[in-house]
Amino acid sequence: MGYGLGSELVINALTHNIARTTSLLADGRMRLWDFLLDVDPHVRNATIILVPLGFSLAAYLGLGSLAWVSMWALWIVSTRWFWHV
Protein backbone atom coordinates (compact mmCIF):
# COMPACT_ATOMS: atom_id res chain seq x y z
CA MET A 1 0.00 0.00 0.00
CA GLY A 2 2.85 2.35 0.81
CA TYR A 3 4.42 1.61 -2.55
CA GLY A 4 1.26 2.58 -4.40
CA LEU A 5 0.38 5.69 -2.43
CA GLY A 6 3.95 6.87 -1.90
CA SER A 7 4.77 6.58 -5.58
CA GLU A 8 1.60 8.42 -6.49
CA LEU A 9 2.69 11.33 -4.27
CA VAL A 10 6.13 11.37 -5.89
CA ILE A 11 4.62 11.40 -9.38
CA ASN A 12 2.31 14.26 -8.43
CA ALA A 13 5.22 16.24 -6.98
CA LEU A 14 7.37 15.64 -10.06
CA THR A 15 4.56 16.65 -12.39
CA HIS A 16 4.03 19.85 -10.40
CA ASN A 17 7.76 20.63 -10.44
CA ILE A 18 8.13 19.96 -14.16
CA ALA A 19 5.19 22.22 -14.97
CA ARG A 20 6.22 25.09 -12.70
CA THR A 21 10.02 25.13 -12.68
CA THR A 22 11.94 27.88 -14.38
CA SER A 23 15.43 26.71 -13.43
CA LEU A 24 15.54 23.71 -15.78
CA LEU A 25 16.30 24.06 -19.44
CA ALA A 26 14.05 22.36 -21.99
CA ASP A 27 16.43 19.39 -22.31
CA GLY A 28 16.43 18.77 -18.55
CA ARG A 29 12.67 19.07 -18.39
CA MET A 30 12.25 16.52 -21.19
CA ARG A 31 14.60 14.03 -19.50
CA LEU A 32 12.65 14.38 -16.23
CA TRP A 33 9.35 14.03 -18.11
CA ASP A 34 10.59 10.86 -19.86
CA PHE A 35 11.58 9.41 -16.48
CA LEU A 36 8.16 10.26 -15.11
CA LEU A 37 6.43 8.49 -18.01
CA ASP A 38 8.57 5.38 -17.38
CA VAL A 39 7.73 5.28 -13.66
CA ASP A 40 4.01 6.12 -13.84
CA PRO A 41 2.74 2.70 -15.08
CA HIS A 42 4.29 0.96 -12.06
CA VAL A 43 2.06 2.94 -9.72
CA ARG A 44 -1.04 2.06 -11.73
CA ASN A 45 -0.12 -1.63 -11.64
CA ALA A 46 0.36 -1.54 -7.87
CA THR A 47 -3.14 -0.07 -7.49
CA ILE A 48 -4.64 -3.18 -9.13
CA ILE A 49 -3.17 -5.41 -6.41
CA LEU A 50 -4.33 -3.16 -3.55
CA VAL A 51 -7.95 -4.36 -3.90
CA PRO A 52 -7.40 -8.09 -3.23
CA LEU A 53 -4.72 -7.25 -0.68
CA GLY A 54 -7.19 -5.13 1.28
CA PHE A 55 -9.88 -7.81 1.19
CA SER A 56 -7.35 -10.45 2.25
CA LEU A 57 -6.20 -8.35 5.18
CA ALA A 58 -9.81 -7.75 6.25
CA ALA A 59 -10.51 -11.51 6.06
CA TYR A 60 -7.37 -12.29 8.05
CA LEU A 61 -8.43 -9.86 10.77
CA GLY A 62 -11.98 -11.20 10.77
CA LEU A 63 -13.48 -8.00 9.39
CA GLY A 64 -14.42 -9.23 5.92
CA SER A 65 -17.47 -11.14 4.82
CA LEU A 66 -16.09 -12.76 1.65
CA ALA A 67 -15.82 -16.54 1.58
CA TRP A 68 -12.41 -18.03 0.80
CA VAL A 69 -13.66 -19.15 -2.61
CA SER A 70 -14.60 -15.56 -3.43
CA MET A 71 -11.24 -14.41 -2.12
CA TRP A 72 -9.41 -16.78 -4.45
CA ALA A 73 -11.57 -15.64 -7.35
CA LEU A 74 -10.76 -12.00 -6.54
CA TRP A 75 -7.03 -12.76 -6.46
CA ILE A 76 -7.22 -14.64 -9.76
CA VAL A 77 -9.14 -11.86 -11.51
CA SER A 78 -6.82 -9.18 -10.11
CA THR A 79 -3.71 -11.12 -11.07
CA ARG A 80 -4.98 -11.64 -14.61
CA TRP A 81 -5.86 -7.96 -14.81
CA PHE A 82 -2.37 -7.09 -13.55
CA TRP A 83 -0.72 -9.23 -16.23
CA HIS A 84 -3.05 -7.91 -18.90
CA VAL A 85 -2.17 -4.29 -18.15
C-alpha positions as CSV (number, residue, x, y, z in Angstrom):
1,M,0.0,0.0,0.0
2,G,2.8,2.4,0.8
3,Y,4.4,1.6,-2.6
4,G,1.3,2.6,-4.4
5,L,0.4,5.7,-2.4
6,G,4.0,6.9,-1.9
7,S,4.8,6.6,-5.6
8,E,1.6,8.4,-6.5
9,L,2.7,11.3,-4.3
10,V,6.1,11.4,-5.9
11,I,4.6,11.4,-9.4
12,N,2.3,14.3,-8.4
13,A,5.2,16.2,-7.0
14,L,7.4,15.6,-10.1
15,T,4.6,16.6,-12.4
16,H,4.0,19.8,-10.4
17,N,7.8,20.6,-10.4
18,I,8.1,20.0,-14.2
19,A,5.2,22.2,-15.0
20,R,6.2,25.1,-12.7
21,T,10.0,25.1,-12.7
22,T,11.9,27.9,-14.4
23,S,15.4,26.7,-13.4
24,L,15.5,23.7,-15.8
25,L,16.3,24.1,-19.4
26,A,14.0,22.4,-22.0
27,D,16.4,19.4,-22.3
28,G,16.4,18.8,-18.6
29,R,12.7,19.1,-18.4
30,M,12.2,16.5,-21.2
31,R,14.6,14.0,-19.5
32,L,12.6,14.4,-16.2
33,W,9.3,14.0,-18.1
34,D,10.6,10.9,-19.9
35,F,11.6,9.4,-16.5
36,L,8.2,10.3,-15.1
37,L,6.4,8.5,-18.0
38,D,8.6,5.4,-17.4
39,V,7.7,5.3,-13.7
40,D,4.0,6.1,-13.8
41,P,2.7,2.7,-15.1
42,H,4.3,1.0,-12.1
43,V,2.1,2.9,-9.7
44,R,-1.0,2.1,-11.7
45,N,-0.1,-1.6,-11.6
46,A,0.4,-1.5,-7.9
47,T,-3.1,-0.1,-7.5
48,I,-4.6,-3.2,-9.1
49,I,-3.2,-5.4,-6.4
50,L,-4.3,-3.2,-3.5
51,V,-8.0,-4.4,-3.9
52,P,-7.4,-8.1,-3.2
53,L,-4.7,-7.2,-0.7
54,G,-7.2,-5.1,1.3
55,F,-9.9,-7.8,1.2
56,S,-7.3,-10.5,2.3
57,L,-6.2,-8.4,5.2
58,A,-9.8,-7.8,6.2
59,A,-10.5,-11.5,6.1
60,Y,-7.4,-12.3,8.0
61,L,-8.4,-9.9,10.8
62,G,-12.0,-11.2,10.8
63,L,-13.5,-8.0,9.4
64,G,-14.4,-9.2,5.9
65,S,-17.5,-11.1,4.8
66,L,-16.1,-12.8,1.6
67,A,-15.8,-16.5,1.6
68,W,-12.4,-18.0,0.8
69,V,-13.7,-19.1,-2.6
70,S,-14.6,-15.6,-3.4
71,M,-11.2,-14.4,-2.1
72,W,-9.4,-16.8,-4.4
73,A,-11.6,-15.6,-7.3
74,L,-10.8,-12.0,-6.5
75,W,-7.0,-12.8,-6.5
76,I,-7.2,-14.6,-9.8
77,V,-9.1,-11.9,-11.5
78,S,-6.8,-9.2,-10.1
79,T,-3.7,-11.1,-11.1
80,R,-5.0,-11.6,-14.6
81,W,-5.9,-8.0,-14.8
82,F,-2.4,-7.1,-13.5
83,W,-0.7,-9.2,-16.2
84,H,-3.1,-7.9,-18.9
85,V,-2.2,-4.3,-18.2
